[in-house]
Amino acid sequence: MHWDHVQGLPFFVPVDRPGARLDIYGPTQDEGSLAEVFNDLMKPPYFPVRAAELRGDIRFHDVVDEELAIGSAKVMVRPVPHPGPTVGYRIDWEGVSVAYISDHQAPPEQDSVADAVLELADGVDLLIHDAQYRPDEWEHKAHWGHCTVDYAVFVAREAGARTLALFHHDPGHDDDEVDHLLEGARRTAGRMGVDEVIAAAEGLTVSYER
């Protein structure tokens, strides 16, 4: 429920029309259900319109540690280390697997991976993983709920992921810095035996055929 993950929802135009439906999955919060907490955010004076006033139907689903079937896709949800209740997702669909672990608090020594994270990323075709910091930034922000680029590569290696997409770029890193970090991550991946590393970017499409 951190702002950088939810502030776009009030501006999601497709749900503000008759007949629209939006299903939102996320972890139950200490302060209440996903719907209760989100409705506390989307109301005056923080925002002029409440979620119930939109013309579409928004349905909240509290998930923490479970497996779902959504259409023909199998979705695994597991808790991920991070300040506040946080989950990661794995989607298996038509022979392709993707794990989405956007916010991940690495351990202090960055030498182990939580079992739930390994379960989500086990052998996936694409692992989209938190990779916010350089090593020198980690020294000062090790408790901020994220990890280094090299730790993301380590997670990919430990899980046997085919492709790693670096994600959750630091707001202070411009495109040139992200490109530089990507080069370093690819060198690290080569030493660790990870097949491919890419940097997530707006509009990027990754395609798989089975």
N, C-alpha and C positions, 0 to 999 in steps of 0.2 A: 504493500500500500504506500510505499514511498512516492513522493511527488513525481519523480522522474519516470514513474511507470503508470501513473493514473491520470495525470492532468490532461492527457489528450482525449480521454473518454467523453467529457462534456462537449467536446467539439467534433465528435464523430458524426458527421452529417448523415450517413446512410440510415442511422437508427431513428432519425427525426422525420419519419414519414409513416403514414398509415400502412399497416400490414407488415412492417419490418419487425424482425426479431433478432436480438443479440443475446447470446449466452456467454456469461463471464465466469470463468473458473479460477478459483484462488483459495488460499488458505484462510481458515477461520482465524480471526485476530483475538488477542487477549482482551480487547475492548468490546468485542461482540462479533456477530456474524459478518461475512463479507458484505452483505447488503446493508446492514446497519452502519458499518464503518464508512462505506462509500457514500451512503446518503448523508452522513454527517459532514462529508467533504463537499458534496454537490448541493449546496443550499446557501441562501443569503446569510451573511454578507460576503461569503467567499465566491459565490457564483449566483447569478440572478434566477436560474431555472433549476428546479429539482428534477431528478431522474424520472419521477413518475409523471412529470408534465410533458415529457417528450412523447411524440405521437406513436413511436414504436414500442415494442414490448421487450424490456430488459429483464433477463432472468439470471440471478446469481446462484452459483453452485459452490458450496464450501467443500474443498478437497484438500487433503493433507498427505495421506499415505494409502493410496488405493489404485485400482486399475479400472478403466472405463472402456466402453465400446461406444464410439461416436460414428455412426454410419458404419462403414467397413473398416475404419481405423481403430487400432487398439492404442489406448493412451495410458501410460504409466505415470503416476504422480508420486513423488517422494520428497520428503523434507530435505532442504539444503542448508548448511551452516551459513548464517547471515543474521545481522541484528534484526530482530522482529521475525514473526512467522513468515517463512519463505519456502517455496517449493520449486522443483525443477520438473520438466516434462520430457517424456520420451514418446514419440509417435511412430508406430509401425503400420505401414500402409502399402499394400500391393508389393511387398518384397523390399521396400525401402524403409530405412530407419533414420530418424532424426532426434537428437537430444538437445534440449534448450535449457541451459543452465546460466541464466543471465547474471545473477548476483551470487557470488560464492566467496565466503570468508575462508581464505586459506589458513592452515595451521601455522603457528609461528615459525617453525623450521621449514615449512613447505616441502616436507619429505614424506607425506602420507596423504591419502585421499579417503574421505568418508565413504563407508560402504554403500550408502544410498546413492551417492554420486556415481560410484563405479557401476552400480546396477543400472542406472539410467543410461549411462554412456557405453555400456558393454557392447563392443563390436559394431557401433553404429556407423552408418555411411557418412553422416555429417554430425559433428558436435559443435554447437554454437555455445561458446563459453566465455564467461567473464575474463577479460585480459586488460585490466585498467592501468596497471602501474609498471613503470621501469623499476629495476632493483633499488635505485637510489630513492625513489619516491616511497617504496615499501618501508624503508627504514623509519619514516615519519608517519605512515598511514596504515601500519600493519593491522590496526584494530578498526578500520573504517568499513569492513565488510566485503572487501574485494581481494584480488590477487594480482600477481605479476604475470606478464606475458609468458615467461619461462614456466611458471607453475601451470598455466593453461596447457602448454605443450606436454608437461609431465602428466597431467590428468589424461590427455589424449593417449599418451603412450601406455599408461597403466590400464586404461579401459580398452585399448585396442581399437580406437576410433580410426576410420580411414582418412577423413578430412576434418581438420579443425578450422573453424571460423572464429577469428578473434573478434570479441564483442564487448560492449560496454566501455567504449573508448573514453578516456579521461577528457572532460570538457576543455582542459588546458592543452591538449595535444591537437595540433593542426594536421592537415592531410600529409604534409611532409614528414612530420613526426610519426604518424601512423605507418607510413611507408617504411620509415627507418626501423621501427619496431617489428614490422612484418619481415624485413630482411633478416634481422637477428633471430626471430622466431623460426624462420626456415632453416637457418644454420643449426639452431638447437634441435629442430625436428630431424634434421639429417643425422645428427649424432645419436638421437634417441630412437630412430627407426619409425617415425611418424611419416606417413606417405605424403600428405599434402597439408599446407597451411595457407589460408586466405584471410583477408581482412574484411569483415562485414562492412557494407556500405549501402547507403540508401539507393534502392533500385536494383541491387545485385540479385541475380537469379542463378540458382544452382539447380541443374537438371540431372536426373538419373533415369536410366531406362533399364527395364528388366525383361 
